């Protein structure tokens, strides 16, 4: 099966109400607060080490039998920069995409450099959504004997 790295749009960062375990790398997020500084419209966004998806992408993912993820709640806020640049812009509902799968095995996995890896099935599903600000790169599992 084909897999790719995806580096989604970064629209902001972890907010002050996020609860992290920084004793490991990458840090483990226990509660996620995402503060938007901007948003170009993509249905999947990130801020290391968290990924967010819109409600409409959540519905598509849940309608498939994809593996390697959980959906959880996220607190969303807009920064003063966001409000200054986009005073009338509304954000859609976002959800936290918690990825626990193995890269190259599950549909969602974390690969080298803590990067998100997605399967061909997810790539196909994403084709009907906005990912204009995302970068895609080939992923391969290097096997050694």
Legacy VTK file of the C-alpha trace (Angstrom):
# vtk DataFile Version 3.0
C-alpha trace
ASCII
DATASET POLYDATA
POINTS 145 float
0.000 0.000 0.000
1.160 3.525 -0.745
1.824 5.959 2.096
2.796 9.613 2.207
4.014 12.114 4.731
1.674 15.065 5.082
2.794 18.347 6.588
-0.454 20.272 7.115
-1.000 24.006 7.376
0.165 25.522 10.655
-2.560 27.992 11.635
-1.500 28.791 15.160
-0.100 26.985 18.140
-0.695 25.313 21.441
-2.647 27.636 23.691
-1.988 28.437 27.325
-4.649 25.999 28.526
-2.981 22.966 26.926
-1.820 20.364 29.440
1.431 18.667 28.412
3.803 16.031 29.712
7.151 17.494 28.662
9.199 14.691 30.253
9.228 12.876 26.874
9.787 13.914 23.267
7.529 14.592 21.583
5.534 15.888 24.532
2.330 14.044 25.373
-0.707 16.291 25.173
-3.284 15.528 27.835
-5.601 18.447 27.063
-5.374 20.450 23.860
-5.989 24.162 23.500
-5.298 25.430 19.965
-5.011 29.169 19.416
-5.469 30.324 15.830
-3.261 33.121 14.454
-4.679 32.680 10.954
-6.361 30.045 8.813
-6.056 29.553 5.068
-9.003 27.172 4.908
-7.472 23.696 5.060
-9.457 20.854 6.593
-6.389 19.458 8.363
-3.971 21.628 10.322
-1.201 21.115 12.845
0.956 22.548 15.546
3.619 20.146 16.749
2.743 17.592 18.039
-1.020 17.964 17.438
-3.280 17.596 14.396
-6.742 19.077 13.988
-9.462 18.331 11.461
-12.693 20.068 10.555
-16.063 18.564 11.376
-16.652 17.704 7.722
-13.334 15.834 7.465
-14.086 14.088 10.767
-17.336 12.793 9.238
-15.483 11.441 6.192
-12.810 9.745 8.314
-15.422 8.160 10.580
-17.386 6.904 7.551
-14.347 4.858 6.504
-12.670 2.053 8.408
-9.367 3.902 8.846
-7.010 2.784 11.583
-4.488 4.436 13.895
-6.419 7.406 15.269
-8.884 8.658 17.854
-10.995 11.812 17.708
-11.087 14.017 20.780
-12.227 17.460 21.857
-10.087 20.560 21.545
-10.480 24.050 22.978
-10.285 26.567 20.121
-9.524 30.271 20.542
-8.477 33.103 18.236
-5.420 35.201 19.037
-5.466 38.999 18.964
-3.476 38.732 15.701
-6.236 36.573 14.184
-8.911 39.034 15.272
-6.895 41.937 13.874
-6.258 40.312 10.485
-9.621 38.523 10.146
-12.098 40.552 12.244
-15.158 38.885 10.679
-13.819 35.404 9.936
-15.633 32.474 11.509
-13.895 29.166 12.062
-15.587 25.834 11.462
-15.797 23.266 14.225
-12.448 21.510 14.707
-11.570 18.216 16.385
-8.315 16.822 17.690
-6.996 13.972 15.553
-4.981 11.859 18.009
-2.661 9.662 15.972
-1.346 6.511 17.624
-0.908 4.212 14.603
2.272 2.773 13.152
3.562 4.556 10.031
3.329 2.361 6.956
0.955 -0.076 8.643
-2.064 1.883 9.869
-3.965 4.507 7.869
-2.693 7.189 10.257
0.750 6.855 11.810
3.668 8.848 13.077
6.922 8.465 11.143
10.469 9.769 11.466
10.750 13.252 12.878
7.293 12.872 14.456
5.721 13.500 11.042
2.218 12.377 10.106
2.024 9.475 7.647
-1.232 8.651 5.850
-2.331 5.733 3.677
-3.533 5.833 0.089
-7.091 5.471 1.383
-6.757 8.628 3.470
-5.061 10.416 0.560
-8.037 9.511 -1.642
-10.506 10.722 1.006
-8.578 14.001 1.401
-8.891 14.704 -2.335
-12.368 16.148 -1.803
-11.195 18.475 0.977
-8.971 21.529 1.147
-5.308 20.659 1.657
-3.843 23.440 -0.493
-1.390 24.510 2.208
-0.272 20.947 2.998
2.934 19.437 1.691
3.011 15.777 0.674
6.124 13.617 0.391
6.663 9.961 -0.400
7.045 7.642 2.584
8.786 4.298 2.532
9.669 1.812 5.206
13.350 1.000 5.004
13.879 -2.645 5.874
17.218 -3.928 7.053
18.207 -7.554 7.378
LINES 1 146
145 0 1 2 3 4 5 6 7 8 9 10 11 12 13 14 15 16 17 18 19 20 21 22 23 24 25 26 27 28 29 30 31 32 33 34 35 36 37 38 39 40 41 42 43 44 45 46 47 48 49 50 51 52 53 54 55 56 57 58 59 60 61 62 63 64 65 66 67 68 69 70 71 72 73 74 75 76 77 78 79 80 81 82 83 84 85 86 87 88 89 90 91 92 93 94 95 96 97 98 99 100 101 102 103 104 105 106 107 108 109 110 111 112 113 114 115 116 117 118 119 120 121 122 123 124 125 126 127 128 129 130 131 132 133 134 135 136 137 138 139 140 141 142 143 144
